Amino acid sequence: MADTFSKAERRGIMQKVKSKGNKSTEEKLLAILKKNNIKGWRRNYRLKGKPDFVFPHKKIVLFTDGCFWHGHHCRNIIPKQNATYWDKKRQRNIERDREVTEHLQKKGWVVLRFWECEIKKDNLDLTALL
């Protein structure tokens, strides 16, 4: 099915999609860190992959991965329209996540990735941070 927007209009819409400050992932994890009195983290720390939270003294990075965008199969949320496009986009995100994780691990960082559904349920293993 053809897109109902022109390429320029679609691009404008997609540019408005935020990659920072997502309430279902980053903001919820921020609240969990504060609730558990976990300190020493930084945001907007300049590392490959743009981790959501970085603990520079412990060399730990946290990524909050949205289930849809990063390919978690916790729910059946695969679009029926333009399925090939979305599958290709998600597969590229998964590959990029793997590349970033490997790169940071080679540099000595511990990489923790939390799924959106885990964050929502507050079902996280934070022992590495304590």
C-alpha positions as CSV (number, residue, x, y, z in Angstrom):
1,M,0.0,0.0,0.0
2,A,1.3,3.4,-0.9
3,D,2.0,6.0,1.8
4,T,-0.7,8.6,2.1
5,F,2.0,11.3,2.6
6,S,4.6,12.6,0.2
7,K,8.2,11.7,1.0
8,A,8.8,15.3,2.3
9,E,5.7,15.1,4.6
10,R,6.6,11.6,5.9
11,R,10.2,12.8,6.6
12,G,8.8,15.8,8.6
13,I,6.6,13.5,10.6
14,M,9.4,11.0,11.3
15,Q,11.8,13.8,12.4
16,K,9.4,14.7,15.1
17,V,9.6,11.2,16.7
18,K,11.8,11.7,19.7
19,S,14.7,9.4,20.6
20,K,15.2,10.9,24.0
21,G,13.0,11.4,27.0
22,N,10.6,8.5,26.1
23,K,8.1,8.2,29.0
24,S,7.6,4.4,28.7
25,T,11.4,3.7,28.8
26,E,13.9,6.3,29.8
27,E,11.7,8.3,32.2
28,K,10.4,5.1,33.8
29,L,13.9,3.8,34.3
30,L,15.0,7.1,35.7
31,A,12.2,6.8,38.3
32,I,13.3,3.2,39.1
33,L,16.9,4.3,39.6
34,K,15.8,7.1,41.9
35,K,13.5,4.9,43.9
36,N,16.3,2.4,44.5
37,N,18.7,5.2,45.4
38,I,21.1,4.3,42.6
39,K,23.5,7.1,42.0
40,G,26.5,7.8,39.9
41,W,24.8,7.8,36.5
42,R,25.1,10.4,33.8
43,R,22.9,11.1,30.8
44,N,24.0,12.4,27.4
45,Y,27.4,10.8,27.9
46,R,29.3,10.7,24.6
47,L,29.7,7.1,23.7
48,K,28.9,5.1,20.6
49,G,25.3,4.1,20.5
50,K,24.2,7.0,22.7
51,P,23.4,5.0,25.9
52,D,20.5,6.3,27.9
53,F,22.4,6.1,31.2
54,V,26.1,5.8,31.9
55,F,27.9,4.9,35.1
56,P,31.4,6.2,34.1
57,H,33.2,5.1,37.3
58,K,31.9,1.5,37.0
59,K,32.1,1.5,33.2
60,I,28.4,0.4,32.9
61,V,26.0,1.6,30.2
62,L,22.3,1.2,30.2
63,F,20.1,1.1,27.1
64,T,16.3,1.3,27.3
65,D,15.0,-0.6,24.2
66,G,11.5,-0.1,23.0
67,C,9.9,-3.5,22.3
68,F,8.6,-2.5,18.9
69,W,11.6,-0.6,17.6
70,H,14.2,-3.1,18.8
71,G,12.5,-6.3,17.9
72,H,11.2,-7.8,21.2
73,H,8.4,-10.3,20.6
74,C,6.6,-9.7,23.9
75,R,3.4,-8.6,22.1
76,N,2.0,-9.1,18.7
77,I,2.6,-5.5,17.5
78,I,3.8,-6.1,14.0
79,P,2.1,-3.8,11.5
80,K,0.2,-5.5,8.7
81,Q,0.6,-2.5,6.4
82,N,4.0,-2.1,4.8
83,A,5.3,-5.1,6.8
84,T,8.4,-5.5,4.7
85,Y,9.5,-1.9,5.4
86,W,9.0,-2.3,9.2
87,D,10.7,-5.7,9.3
88,K,13.7,-4.3,7.5
89,K,13.8,-1.3,9.8
90,R,13.6,-3.4,13.0
91,Q,16.2,-5.9,11.7
92,R,18.6,-3.0,11.1
93,N,18.0,-1.7,14.6
94,I,18.7,-5.2,16.0
95,E,21.9,-5.4,14.0
96,R,23.0,-1.9,15.2
97,D,22.2,-2.8,18.8
98,R,24.5,-5.9,18.4
99,E,27.3,-3.8,16.8
100,V,27.1,-1.2,19.5
101,T,27.1,-3.8,22.3
102,E,30.2,-5.6,20.9
103,H,32.0,-2.3,20.4
104,L,31.4,-1.1,23.9
105,Q,32.3,-4.5,25.4
106,K,35.6,-4.5,23.5
107,K,36.3,-1.1,25.1
108,G,35.7,-2.6,28.6
109,W,32.2,-1.5,29.2
110,V,29.5,-3.6,30.8
111,V,26.4,-3.2,28.6
112,L,22.9,-3.7,30.1
113,R,19.9,-3.6,27.8
114,F,16.4,-3.4,29.3
115,W,13.2,-4.0,27.3
116,E,10.3,-1.6,27.5
117,C,8.1,-4.3,28.9
118,E,10.6,-5.1,31.7
119,I,10.8,-1.5,32.6
120,K,7.0,-1.1,32.7
121,K,6.7,-4.0,35.1
122,D,9.7,-2.8,37.2
123,N,11.1,-6.3,36.6
124,L,14.8,-5.4,36.3
125,D,17.9,-7.0,37.6
126,L,19.8,-3.9,38.9
127,T,22.4,-5.9,40.9
128,A,25.3,-4.8,38.6
129,L,24.5,-1.2,39.5
130,L,24.5,-1.6,43.3
